[in-house]
């Protein structure tokens, strides 16, 4: 079984944060954008669609923004089920976070004190200018509020003492982290959105080919970037790109650009298909 990857990023944009991600998955996996109406509010997010619906993360909302200005994204980190202590799993996590909480403080309290089966690196931001950087493992968690630096995470923990060396090597997690950090170290002066677009398209270390691929924009033989997202919690807006953001999507017919889906402008339901078709008009791109 090939596990999901991802590179996730947080950067300050004025007084607020933007979140971003490359969704790295087996090439037969897809994502789509959808709006969900719930009893406690509504949200727009990216839904992961796997060929095997029995996979733990199939149908998971992997990133999104709700009408209270709370956004999140995540990158999977491997964990043996023997550590599970109950609580919700991947399929329910995104829906639960985006529909059930009023603030990042509530989210942190929940993650600190309630068991969850979901594990990985998580970034939570709100429209008040706050960022909660979280490492979640069933046995232990680590949290950091409002860091001054750009945050880049892939598929290994930076602070928790849990590591699967085999999985880290197979997923090229450290190489993809180094790829993103190299782009950050170049020091080019750009706006936040432009910086995120350039970082998500970054191909540094792409020459280290493998089943996974080793650059931020992942073009592995078996696993690669099937979609890319930039999340703006202040404006409750997700910029979504189908396929690798560089546009070189092979059989995917990647968009090569980000299309805006602002939560206030859409009704409940799917906004894109798993084949990259936009189901409604009135979108804008960046």
Buried (B, 14 or more C-beta within 10 A) or exposed (E): EBBBBBBBBBBBBEEBBBBBBBBBBBBEBBBBBBBBEBEEBBBBBBBBBBEEEEBBBBBBBBBBBBBBBBBBBBBBBBBEEEEBEEBBBBBBBBBBBBBBBEBBEEBBEBBEEEEBBBBBBBBBBBBEBBBBBBBBBBEEBBBEEEEEEBBBBBBBBBEBEBEBEEBBEBBBBBBBBBBBBBBBEEEEEEEBBEBBBBBBBBBBBBEEEBBBBBBBBBBBEEBBBBBBBBBBBBBBBBBBBBBBBBBBBEEBEBBBBBBBBBBEBBEEEBBBBBEBEBEEEEBEEE
